[in-house]
Amino acid sequence: MVQTFVDLTRWVEAGVKPAGDAVLDPAAVADPAFGCKFTDTAAPRLWDQVPALAFLKPAACPAP
């Protein structure tokens, strides 16, 4: 979330648009690797520590 906020702030204040996924492209969204480029795999994550938040856990990205 911190990187997201930094990117948003940089975009608003300096006009530097961050990279992102093509969320409006159905073929891109259907790709099993969709979202993996921007998925932070650092652990531990809140959804791993609080069972009620398990629904937030992203799908595993395919091996490169």
PQR file of N, CA, C, O and H, with PARSE charges and radii, in Angstrom:
ATOM      1  N   MET A   1       0.809  -1.192   0.000 -0.4000 1.5000
ATOM      2  CA  MET A   1       0.000   0.000   0.000 -0.0000 2.0000
ATOM      3  C   MET A   1       0.856   1.262   0.000  0.5500 1.7000
ATOM      4  O   MET A   1       0.468   2.289  -0.557 -0.5500 1.4000
ATOM      5  N   VAL A   2       2.016   1.172   0.627 -0.4000 1.5000
ATOM      6  CA  VAL A   2       2.883   2.347   0.685 -0.0000 2.0000
ATOM      7  C   VAL A   2       3.338   2.731  -0.719  0.5500 1.7000
ATOM      8  O   VAL A   2       3.298   3.905  -1.087 -0.5500 1.4000
ATOM      9  H   VAL A   2       2.331   0.338   1.080  0.4000 1.0000
ATOM     10  N   GLN A   3       3.772   1.738  -1.506 -0.4000 1.5000
ATOM     11  CA  GLN A   3       4.224   2.043  -2.864 -0.0000 2.0000
ATOM     12  C   GLN A   3       3.085   2.616  -3.694  0.5500 1.7000
ATOM     13  O   GLN A   3       3.298   3.517  -4.504 -0.5500 1.4000
ATOM     14  H   GLN A   3       3.804   0.785  -1.206  0.4000 1.0000
ATOM     15  N   THR A   4       1.891   2.103  -3.499 -0.4000 1.5000
ATOM     16  CA  THR A   4       0.728   2.620  -4.216 -0.0000 2.0000
ATOM     17  C   THR A   4       0.505   4.089  -3.891  0.5500 1.7000
ATOM     18  O   THR A   4       0.239   4.895  -4.782 -0.5500 1.4000
ATOM     19  H   THR A   4       1.718   1.371  -2.841  0.4000 1.0000
ATOM     20  N   PHE A   5       0.613   4.433  -2.616 -0.4000 1.5000
ATOM     21  CA  PHE A   5       0.424   5.823  -2.203 -0.0000 2.0000
ATOM     22  C   PHE A   5       1.527   6.719  -2.770  0.5500 1.7000
ATOM     23  O   PHE A   5       1.254   7.828  -3.228 -0.5500 1.4000
ATOM     24  H   PHE A   5       0.829   3.778  -1.892  0.4000 1.0000
ATOM     25  N   VAL A   6       2.764   6.242  -2.738 -0.4000 1.5000
ATOM     26  CA  VAL A   6       3.884   7.006  -3.307 -0.0000 2.0000
ATOM     27  C   VAL A   6       3.648   7.243  -4.793  0.5500 1.7000
ATOM     28  O   VAL A   6       3.839   8.355  -5.285 -0.5500 1.4000
ATOM     29  H   VAL A   6       2.986   5.341  -2.366  0.4000 1.0000
ATOM     30  N   ASP A   7       3.236   6.203  -5.504 -0.4000 1.5000
ATOM     31  CA  ASP A   7       2.977   6.333  -6.945 -0.0000 2.0000
ATOM     32  C   ASP A   7       1.842   7.321  -7.217  0.5500 1.7000
ATOM     33  O   ASP A   7       1.939   8.146  -8.125 -0.5500 1.4000
ATOM     34  H   ASP A   7       3.081   5.299  -5.104  0.4000 1.0000
ATOM     35  N   LEU A   8       0.768   7.235  -6.430 -0.4000 1.5000
ATOM     36  CA  LEU A   8      -0.360   8.143  -6.603 -0.0000 2.0000
ATOM     37  C   LEU A   8       0.066   9.586  -6.334  0.5500 1.7000
ATOM     38  O   LEU A   8      -0.287  10.490  -7.091 -0.5500 1.4000
ATOM     39  H   LEU A   8       0.690   6.564  -5.692  0.4000 1.0000
ATOM     40  N   THR A   9       0.812   9.797  -5.276 -0.4000 1.5000
ATOM     41  CA  THR A   9       1.280  11.142  -4.933 -0.0000 2.0000
ATOM     42  C   THR A   9       2.179  11.703  -6.030  0.5500 1.7000
ATOM     43  O   THR A   9       2.059  12.869  -6.407 -0.5500 1.4000
ATOM     44  H   THR A   9       1.099   9.062  -4.661  0.4000 1.0000
ATOM     45  N   ARG A  10       3.080  10.865  -6.538 -0.4000 1.5000
ATOM     46  CA  ARG A  10       3.978  11.295  -7.613 -0.0000 2.0000
ATOM     47  C   ARG A  10       3.180  11.662  -8.865  0.5500 1.7000
ATOM     48  O   ARG A  10       3.525  12.607  -9.576 -0.5500 1.4000
ATOM     49  H   ARG A  10       3.178   9.918  -6.232  0.4000 1.0000
ATOM     50  N   TRP A  11       2.111  10.908  -9.127 -0.4000 1.5000
ATOM     51  CA  TRP A  11       1.260  11.184 -10.289 -0.0000 2.0000
ATOM     52  C   TRP A  11       0.541  12.522 -10.119  0.5500 1.7000
ATOM     53  O   TRP A  11       0.506  13.333 -11.044 -0.5500 1.4000
ATOM     54  H   TRP A  11       1.831  10.141  -8.549  0.4000 1.0000
ATOM     55  N   VAL A  12      -0.028  12.748  -8.941 -0.4000 1.5000
ATOM     56  CA  VAL A  12      -0.779  13.980  -8.683 -0.0000 2.0000
ATOM     57  C   VAL A  12       0.138  15.199  -8.648  0.5500 1.7000
ATOM     58  O   VAL A  12      -0.179  16.235  -9.232 -0.5500 1.4000
ATOM     59  H   VAL A  12       0.001  12.089  -8.189  0.4000 1.0000
ATOM     60  N   GLU A  13       1.266  15.076  -7.968 -0.4000 1.5000
ATOM     61  CA  GLU A  13       2.132  16.232  -7.757 -0.0000 2.0000
ATOM     62  C   GLU A  13       3.114  16.498  -8.896  0.5500 1.7000
ATOM     63  O   GLU A  13       3.485  17.646  -9.139 -0.5500 1.4000
ATOM     64  H   GLU A  13       1.523  14.235  -7.493  0.4000 1.0000
ATOM     65  N   ALA A  14       3.537  15.438  -9.596 -0.4000 1.5000
ATOM     66  CA  ALA A  14       4.571  15.616 -10.619 -0.0000 2.0000
ATOM     67  C   ALA A  14       4.124  15.176 -12.006  0.5500 1.7000
ATOM     68  O   ALA A  14       4.861  15.352 -12.977 -0.5500 1.4000
ATOM     69  H   ALA A  14       3.235  14.505  -9.398  0.4000 1.0000
ATOM     70  N   GLY A  15       2.926  14.604 -12.113 -0.4000 1.5000
ATOM     71  CA  GLY A  15       2.429  14.183 -13.415 -0.0000 2.0000
ATOM     72  C   GLY A  15       3.051  12.908 -13.944  0.5500 1.7000
ATOM     73  O   GLY A  15       2.927  12.605 -15.131 -0.5500 1.4000
ATOM     74  H   GLY A  15       2.328  14.461 -11.325  0.4000 1.0000
ATOM     75  N   VAL A  16       3.729  12.140 -13.066 -0.4000 1.5000
ATOM     76  CA  VAL A  16       4.362  10.891 -13.476 -0.0000 2.0000
ATOM     77  C   VAL A  16       3.365   9.756 -13.266  0.5500 1.7000
ATOM     78  O   VAL A  16       3.176   9.276 -12.148 -0.5500 1.4000
ATOM     79  H   VAL A  16       3.830  12.386 -12.101  0.4000 1.0000
ATOM     80  N   LYS A  17       2.728   9.334 -14.362 -0.4000 1.5000
ATOM     81  CA  LYS A  17       1.714   8.278 -14.279 -0.0000 2.0000
ATOM     82  C   LYS A  17       2.381   6.924 -14.035  0.5500 1.7000
ATOM     83  O   LYS A  17       3.289   6.537 -14.772 -0.5500 1.4000
ATOM     84  H   LYS A  17       2.881   9.724 -15.270  0.4000 1.0000
ATOM     85  N   PRO A  18       1.935   6.206 -13.007 -0.5600 1.5000
ATOM     86  CA  PRO A  18       2.537   4.905 -12.710  0.2800 2.0000
ATOM     87  C   PRO A  18       2.091   3.835 -13.710  0.5500 1.7000
ATOM     88  O   PRO A  18       1.055   3.961 -14.363 -0.5500 1.4000
ATOM     89  N   ALA A  19       2.891   2.797 -13.807 -0.4000 1.5000
ATOM     90  CA  ALA A  19       2.521   1.656 -14.646 -0.0000 2.0000
ATOM     91  C   ALA A  19       1.327   0.956 -14.026  0.5500 1.7000
ATOM     92  O   ALA A  19       1.055   1.135 -12.839 -0.5500 1.4000
ATOM     93  H   ALA A  19       3.733   2.695 -13.277  0.4000 1.0000
ATOM     94  N   GLY A  20       0.622   0.175 -14.797 -0.4000 1.5000
ATOM     95  CA  GLY A  20      -0.527  -0.547 -14.268 -0.0000 2.0000
ATOM     96  C   GLY A  20      -0.983  -1.626 -15.220  0.5500 1.7000
ATOM     97  O   GLY A  20      -0.515  -1.716 -16.355 -0.5500 1.4000
ATOM     98  H   GLY A  20       0.844   0.030 -15.761  0.4000 1.0000
ATOM     99  N   ASP A  21      -1.893  -2.436 -14.748 -0.4000 1.5000
ATOM    100  CA  ASP A  21      -2.453  -3.500 -15.573 -0.0000 2.0000
ATOM    101  C   ASP A  21      -3.582  -2.959 -16.441  0.5500 1.7000
ATOM    102  O   ASP A  21      -4.225  -1.967 -16.100 -0.5500 1.4000
ATOM    103  H   ASP A  21      -2.273  -2.363 -13.826  0.4000 1.0000
ATOM    104  N   ALA A  22      -3.809  -3.622 -17.560 -0.4000 1.5000
ATOM    105  CA  ALA A  22      -4.876  -3.247 -18.490 -0.0000 2.0000
ATOM    106  C   ALA A  22      -6.195  -3.818 -17.992  0.5500 1.7000
ATOM    107  O   ALA A  22      -6.697  -4.799 -18.541 -0.5500 1.4000
ATOM    108  H   ALA A  22      -3.286  -4.428 -17.837  0.4000 1.0000
ATOM    109  N   VAL A  23      -6.756  -3.207 -16.955 -0.4000 1.5000
ATOM    110  CA  VAL A  23      -7.951  -3.751 -16.306 -0.0000 2.0000
ATOM    111  C   VAL A  23      -9.200  -3.721 -17.174  0.5500 1.7000
ATOM    112  O   VAL A  23     -10.181  -4.393 -16.858 -0.5500 1.4000
ATOM    113  H   VAL A  23      -6.348  -2.411 -16.509  0.4000 1.0000
ATOM    114  N   LEU A  24      -9.186  -2.962 -18.253 -0.4000 1.5000
ATOM    115  CA  LEU A  24     -10.346  -2.898 -19.141 -0.0000 2.0000
ATOM    116  C   LEU A  24     -10.232  -3.842 -20.333  0.5500 1.7000
ATOM    117  O   LEU A  24     -11.127  -3.883 -21.176 -0.5500 1.4000
ATOM    118  H   LEU A  24      -8.389  -2.416 -18.510  0.4000 1.0000
ATOM    119  N   ASP A  25      -9.140  -4.600 -20.411 -0.4000 1.5000
ATOM    120  CA  ASP A  25      -8.915  -5.542 -21.504 -0.0000 2.0000
ATOM    121  C   ASP A  25      -9.282  -6.956 -21.029  0.5500 1.7000
ATOM    122  O   ASP A  25      -8.537  -7.550 -20.249 -0.5500 1.4000
ATOM    123  H   ASP A  25      -8.412  -4.566 -19.726  0.4000 1.0000
ATOM    124  N   PRO A  26     -10.418  -7.502 -21.487 -0.5600 1.5000
ATOM    125  CA  PRO A  26     -10.854  -8.820 -21.020  0.2800 2.0000
ATOM    126  C   PRO A  26      -9.816  -9.923 -21.232  0.5500 1.7000
ATOM    127  O   PRO A  26      -9.687 -10.814 -20.392 -0.5500 1.4000
ATOM    128  N   ALA A  27      -9.082  -9.877 -22.333 -0.4000 1.5000
ATOM    129  CA  ALA A  27      -8.062 -10.904 -22.585 -0.0000 2.0000
ATOM    130  C   ALA A  27      -6.929 -10.801 -21.562  0.5500 1.7000
ATOM    131  O   ALA A  27      -6.426 -11.818 -21.086 -0.5500 1.4000
ATOM    132  H   ALA A  27      -9.187  -9.154 -23.015  0.4000 1.0000
ATOM    133  N   ALA A  28      -6.532  -9.585 -21.229 -0.4000 1.5000
ATOM    134  CA  ALA A  28      -5.467  -9.390 -20.240 -0.0000 2.0000
ATOM    135  C   ALA A  28      -5.929  -9.868 -18.867  0.5500 1.7000
ATOM    136  O   ALA A  28      -5.164 -10.504 -18.142 -0.5500 1.4000
ATOM    137  H   ALA A  28      -6.940  -8.758 -21.616  0.4000 1.0000
ATOM    138  N   VAL A  29      -7.153  -9.571 -18.513 -0.4000 1.5000
ATOM    139  CA  VAL A  29      -7.696  -9.965 -17.209 -0.0000 2.0000
ATOM    140  C   VAL A  29      -7.838 -11.483 -17.114  0.5500 1.7000
ATOM    141  O   VAL A  29      -7.695 -12.046 -16.029 -0.5500 1.4000
ATOM    142  H   VAL A  29      -7.775  -9.054 -19.103  0.4000 1.0000
ATOM    143  N   ALA A  30      -8.116 -12.146 -18.225 -0.4000 1.5000
ATOM    144  CA  ALA A  30      -8.274 -13.600 -18.237 -0.0000 2.0000
ATOM    145  C   ALA A  30      -6.947 -14.340 -18.122  0.5500 1.7000
ATOM    146  O   ALA A  30      -6.929 -15.525 -17.788 -0.5500 1.4000
ATOM    147  H   ALA A  30      -8.233 -11.688 -19.106  0.4000 1.0000
ATOM    148  N   ASP A  31      -5.849 -13.667 -18.391 -0.4000 1.5000
ATOM    149  CA  ASP A  31      -4.523 -14.286 -18.307 -0.0000 2.0000
ATOM    150  C   ASP A  31      -4.243 -14.699 -16.863  0.5500 1.7000
ATOM    151  O   ASP A  31      -4.442 -13.890 -15.957 -0.5500 1.4000
ATOM    152  H   ASP A  31      -5.863 -12.704 -18.663  0.4000 1.0000
ATOM    153  N   PRO A  32      -3.784 -15.944 -16.613 -0.5600 1.5000
ATOM    154  CA  PRO A  32      -3.502 -16.394 -15.245  0.2800 2.0000
ATOM    155  C   PRO A  32      -2.448 -15.539 -14.532  0.5500 1.7000
ATOM    156  O   PRO A  32      -2.402 -15.508 -13.303 -0.5500 1.4000
ATOM    157  N   ALA A  33      -1.616 -14.859 -15.290 -0.4000 1.5000
ATOM    158  CA  ALA A  33      -0.578 -14.025 -14.686 -0.0000 2.0000
ATOM    159  C   ALA A  33      -1.046 -12.579 -14.464  0.5500 1.7000
ATOM    160  O   ALA A  33      -0.255 -11.730 -14.054 -0.5500 1.4000
ATOM    161  H   ALA A  33      -1.653 -14.884 -16.289  0.4000 1.0000
ATOM    162  N   PHE A  34      -2.318 -12.301 -14.730 -0.4000 1.5000
ATOM    163  CA  PHE A  34      -2.824 -10.943 -14.562 -0.0000 2.0000
ATOM    164  C   PHE A  34      -2.639 -10.488 -13.117  0.5500 1.7000
ATOM    165  O   PHE A  34      -3.030 -11.189 -12.183 -0.5500 1.4000
ATOM    166  H   PHE A  34      -2.961 -12.991 -15.062  0.4000 1.0000
ATOM    167  N   GLY A  35      -2.050  -9.328 -12.943 -0.4000 1.5000
ATOM    168  CA  GLY A  35      -1.835  -8.762 -11.618 -0.0000 2.0000
ATOM    169  C   GLY A  35      -0.550  -9.199 -10.949  0.5500 1.7000
ATOM    170  O   GLY A  35      -0.175  -8.644  -9.916 -0.5500 1.4000
ATOM    171  H   GLY A  35      -1.732  -8.759 -13.701  0.4000 1.0000
ATOM    172  N   CYS A  36       0.128 -10.174 -11.508 -0.4000 1.5000
ATOM    173  CA  CYS A  36       1.339 -10.694 -10.864 -0.0000 2.0000
ATOM    174  C   CYS A  36       2.503  -9.705 -10.889  0.5500 1.7000
ATOM    175  O   CYS A  36       3.331  -9.701  -9.978 -0.5500 1.4000
ATOM    176  H   CYS A  36      -0.177 -10.625 -12.347  0.4000 1.0000
ATOM    177  N   LYS A  37       2.569  -8.884 -11.904 -0.4000 1.5000
ATOM    178  CA  LYS A  37       3.667  -7.918 -12.006 -0.0000 2.0000
ATOM    179  C   LYS A  37       3.671  -6.968 -10.811  0.5500 1.7000
ATOM    180  O   LYS A  37       4.733  -6.513 -10.386 -0.5500 1.4000
ATOM    181  H   LYS A  37       1.896  -8.887 -12.644  0.4000 1.0000
ATOM    182  N   PHE A  38       2.514  -6.672 -10.276 -0.4000 1.5000
ATOM    183  CA  PHE A  38       2.410  -5.708  -9.190 -0.0000 2.0000
ATOM    184  C   PHE A  38       2.053  -6.362  -7.853  0.5500 1.7000
ATOM    185  O   PHE A  38       1.686  -5.666  -6.906 -0.5500 1.4000
ATOM    186  H   PHE A  38       1.651  -7.041 -10.621  0.4000 1.0000
ATOM    187  N   THR A  39       2.155  -7.686  -7.766 -0.4000 1.5000
ATOM    188  CA  THR A  39       1.858  -8.392  -6.524 -0.0000 2.0000
ATOM    189  C   THR A  39       3.099  -8.444  -5.651  0.5500 1.7000
ATOM    190  O   THR A  39       4.142  -8.953  -6.062 -0.5500 1.4000
ATOM    191  H   THR A  39       2.453  -8.252  -8.535  0.4000 1.0000
ATOM    192  N   ASP A  40       2.977  -7.918  -4.455 -0.4000 1.5000
ATOM    193  CA  ASP A  40       4.070  -7.931  -3.485 -0.0000 2.0000
ATOM    194  C   ASP A  40       3.995  -9.249  -2.730  0.5500 1.7000
ATOM    195  O   ASP A  40       2.996  -9.528  -2.067 -0.5500 1.4000
ATOM    196  H   ASP A  40       2.130  -7.505  -4.121  0.4000 1.0000
ATOM    197  N   THR A  41       5.033 -10.055  -2.822 -0.4000 1.5000
ATOM    198  CA  THR A  41       5.003 -11.379  -2.205 -0.0000 2.0000
ATOM    199  C   THR A  41       5.618 -11.394  -0.812  0.5500 1.7000
ATOM    200  O   THR A  41       5.822 -12.464  -0.240 -0.5500 1.4000
ATOM    201  H   THR A  41       5.844  -9.828  -3.361  0.4000 1.0000
ATOM    202  N   ALA A  42       5.916 -10.217  -0.257 -0.4000 1.5000
ATOM    203  CA  ALA A  42       6.494 -10.159   1.089 -0.0000 2.0000
ATOM    204  C   ALA A  42       5.546 -10.805   2.099  0.5500 1.7000
ATOM    205  O   ALA A  42       4.325 -10.752   1.956 -0.5500 1.4000
ATOM    206  H   ALA A  42       5.750  -9.348  -0.723  0.4000 1.0000
ATOM    207  N   ALA A  43       6.131 -11.401   3.097 -0.4000 1.5000
ATOM    208  CA  ALA A  43       5.327 -12.042   4.133 -0.0000 2.0000
ATOM    209  C   ALA A  43       5.809 -11.541   5.492  0.5500 1.7000
ATOM    210  O   ALA A  43       6.933 -11.042   5.553 -0.5500 1.4000
ATOM    211  H   ALA A  43       7.123 -11.444   3.213  0.4000 1.0000
ATOM    212  N   PRO A  44       5.079 -11.629   6.549 -0.5600 1.5000
ATOM    213  CA  PRO A  44       3.711 -12.145   6.601  0.2800 2.0000
ATOM    214  C   PRO A  44       2.701 -11.100   6.157  0.5500 1.7000
ATOM    215  O   PRO A  44       2.968  -9.900   6.203 -0.5500 1.4000
ATOM    216  N   ARG A  45       1.588 -11.553   5.744 -0.4000 1.5000
ATOM    217  CA  ARG A  45       0.508 -10.688   5.309 -0.0000 2.0000
ATOM    218  C   ARG A  45      -0.648 -10.800   6.288  0.5500 1.7000
ATOM    219  O   ARG A  45      -0.811 -11.820   6.958 -0.5500 1.4000
ATOM    220  H   ARG A  45       1.371 -12.528   5.707  0.4000 1.0000
ATOM    221  N   LEU A  46      -1.439  -9.756   6.364 -0.4000 1.5000
ATOM    222  CA  LEU A  46      -2.558  -9.734   7.296 -0.0000 2.0000
ATOM    223  C   LEU A  46      -3.522 -10.887   7.035  0.5500 1.7000
ATOM    224  O   LEU A  46      -4.048 -11.470   7.983 -0.5500 1.4000
ATOM    225  H   LEU A  46      -1.306  -8.927   5.820  0.4000 1.0000
ATOM    226  N   TRP A  47      -3.762 -11.228   5.770 -0.4000 1.5000
ATOM    227  CA  TRP A  47      -4.702 -12.301   5.459 -0.0000 2.0000
ATOM    228  C   TRP A  47      -4.157 -13.663   5.871  0.5500 1.7000
ATOM    229  O   TRP A  47      -4.923 -14.619   5.997 -0.5500 1.4000
ATOM    230  H   TRP A  47      -3.334 -10.755   5.000  0.4000 1.0000
ATOM    231  N   ASP A  48      -2.839 -13.769   6.085 -0.4000 1.5000
ATOM    232  CA  ASP A  48      -2.266 -15.023   6.586 -0.0000 2.0000
ATOM    233  C   ASP A  48      -2.360 -15.102   8.107  0.5500 1.7000
ATOM    234  O   ASP A  48      -2.287 -16.193   8.673 -0.5500 1.4000
ATOM    235  H   ASP A  48      -2.217 -12.993   5.983  0.4000 1.0000
ATOM    236  N   GLN A  49      -2.517 -13.979   8.762 -0.4000 1.5000
ATOM    237  CA  GLN A  49      -2.538 -13.931  10.221 -0.0000 2.0000
ATOM    238  C   GLN A  49      -3.946 -13.890  10.798  0.5500 1.7000
ATOM    239  O   GLN A  49      -4.163 -14.317  11.932 -0.5500 1.4000
ATOM    240  H   GLN A  49      -2.576 -13.093   8.302  0.4000 1.0000
ATOM    241  N   VAL A  50      -4.902 -13.381  10.030 -0.4000 1.5000
ATOM    242  CA  VAL A  50      -6.278 -13.247  10.510 -0.0000 2.0000
ATOM    243  C   VAL A  50      -7.180 -14.082   9.599  0.5500 1.7000
ATOM    244  O   VAL A  50      -7.458 -13.679   8.470 -0.5500 1.4000
ATOM    245  H   VAL A  50      -4.726 -13.035   9.108  0.4000 1.0000
ATOM    246  N   PRO A  51      -7.636 -15.234  10.076 -0.5600 1.5000
ATOM    247  CA  PRO A  51      -8.431 -16.125   9.232  0.2800 2.0000
ATOM    248  C   PRO A  51      -9.634 -15.452   8.572  0.5500 1.7000
ATOM    249  O   PRO A  51      -9.993 -15.814   7.451 -0.5500 1.4000
ATOM    250  N   ALA A  52     -10.256 -14.495   9.229 -0.4000 1.5000
ATOM    251  CA  ALA A  52     -11.432 -13.831   8.657 -0.0000 2.0000
ATOM    252  C   ALA A  52     -11.083 -13.014   7.415  0.5500 1.7000
ATOM    253  O   ALA A  52     -11.974 -12.645   6.651 -0.5500 1.4000
ATOM    254  H   ALA A  52      -9.965 -14.202  10.139  0.4000 1.0000
ATOM    255  N   LEU A  53      -9.785 -12.724   7.202 -0.4000 1.5000
ATOM    256  CA  LEU A  53      -9.368 -11.932   6.048 -0.0000 2.0000
ATOM    257  C   LEU A  53      -8.778 -12.786   4.927  0.5500 1.7000
ATOM    258  O   LEU A  53      -8.210 -12.253   3.974 -0.5500 1.4000
ATOM    259  H   LEU A  53      -9.061 -13.023   7.823  0.4000 1.0000
ATOM    260  N   ALA A  54      -8.910 -14.095   5.037 -0.4000 1.5000
ATOM    261  CA  ALA A  54      -8.345 -15.000   4.029 -0.0000 2.0000
ATOM    262  C   ALA A  54      -8.876 -14.711   2.626  0.5500 1.7000
ATOM    263  O   ALA A  54      -8.190 -14.972   1.638 -0.5500 1.4000
ATOM    264  H   ALA A  54      -9.372 -14.528   5.811  0.4000 1.0000
ATOM    265  N   PHE A  55     -10.107 -14.169   2.534 -0.4000 1.5000
ATOM    266  CA  PHE A  55     -10.679 -13.867   1.218 -0.0000 2.0000
ATOM    267  C   PHE A  55      -9.889 -12.784   0.479  0.5500 1.7000
ATOM    268  O   PHE A  55     -10.046 -12.636  -0.733 -0.5500 1.4000
ATOM    269  H   PHE A  55     -10.664 -13.957   3.337  0.4000 1.0000
ATOM    270  N   LEU A  56      -9.059 -12.039   1.170 -0.4000 1.5000
ATOM    271  CA  LEU A  56      -8.254 -10.989   0.533 -0.0000 2.0000
ATOM    272  C   LEU A  56      -7.003 -11.537  -0.148  0.5500 1.7000
ATOM    273  O   LEU A  56      -6.385 -10.841  -0.954 -0.5500 1.4000
ATOM    274  H   LEU A  56      -8.931 -12.159   2.155  0.4000 1.0000
ATOM    275  N   LYS A  57      -6.627 -12.764   0.161 -0.4000 1.5000
ATOM    276  CA  LYS A  57      -5.393 -13.333  -0.368 -0.0000 2.0000
ATOM    277  C   LYS A  57      -5.491 -13.482  -1.889  0.5500 1.7000
ATOM    278  O   LYS A  57      -6.416 -14.115  -2.398 -0.5500 1.4000
ATOM    279  H   LYS A  57      -7.129 -13.330   0.815  0.4000 1.0000
ATOM    280  N   PRO A  58      -4.527 -12.894  -2.611 -0.5600 1.5000
ATOM    281  CA  PRO A  58      -4.563 -13.008  -4.075  0.2800 2.0000
ATOM    282  C   PRO A  58      -4.252 -14.419  -4.535  0.5500 1.7000
ATOM    283  O   PRO A  58      -3.612 -15.192  -3.822 -0.5500 1.4000
ATOM    284  N   ALA A  59      -4.705 -14.741  -5.718 -0.4000 1.5000
ATOM    285  CA  ALA A  59      -4.411 -16.051  -6.300 -0.0000 2.0000
ATOM    286  C   ALA A  59      -2.904 -16.164  -6.531  0.5500 1.7000
ATOM    287  O   ALA A  59      -2.229 -15.164  -6.771 -0.5500 1.4000
ATOM    288  H   ALA A  59      -5.225 -14.113  -6.297  0.4000 1.0000
ATOM    289  N   ALA A  60      -2.393 -17.369  -6.458 -0.4000 1.5000
ATOM    290  CA  ALA A  60      -0.969 -17.582  -6.690 -0.0000 2.0000
ATOM    291  C   ALA A  60      -0.628 -17.273  -8.140  0.5500 1.7000
ATOM    292  O   ALA A  60      -1.375 -17.624  -9.054 -0.5500 1.4000
ATOM    293  H   ALA A  60      -2.942 -18.182  -6.262  0.4000 1.0000
ATOM    294  N   CYS A  61       0.491 -16.623  -8.339 -0.4000 1.5000
ATOM    295  CA  CYS A  61       0.951 -16.315  -9.692 -0.0000 2.0000
ATOM    296  C   CYS A  61       1.682 -17.532 -10.256  0.5500 1.7000
ATOM    297  O   CYS A  61       2.383 -18.228  -9.521 -0.5500 1.4000
ATOM    298  H   CYS A  61       1.098 -16.338  -7.597  0.4000 1.0000
ATOM    299  N   PRO A  62       1.526 -17.794 -11.546 -0.5600 1.5000
ATOM    300  CA  PRO A  62       2.224 -18.927 -12.160  0.2800 2.0000
ATOM    301  C   PRO A  62       3.736 -18.693 -12.146  0.5500 1.7000
ATOM    302  O   PRO A  62       4.205 -17.556 -12.186 -0.5500 1.4000
ATOM    303  N   ALA A  63       4.473 -19.781 -12.089 -0.4000 1.5000
ATOM    304  CA  ALA A  63       5.935 -19.679 -12.120 -0.0000 2.0000
ATOM    305  C   ALA A  63       6.379 -19.128 -13.464  0.5500 1.7000
ATOM    306  O   ALA A  63       5.806 -19.476 -14.496 -0.5500 1.4000
ATOM    307  H   ALA A  63       4.092 -20.705 -12.057  0.4000 1.0000
ATOM    308  N   PRO A  64       7.393 -18.274 -13.463 -0.5600 1.5000
ATOM    309  CA  PRO A  64       7.857 -17.691 -14.738  0.2800 2.0000
ATOM    310  C   PRO A  64       8.502 -18.705 -15.648  0.5500 1.7000
ATOM    311  O   PRO A  64       8.937 -18.360 -16.747 -0.5500 1.4000
TER
END
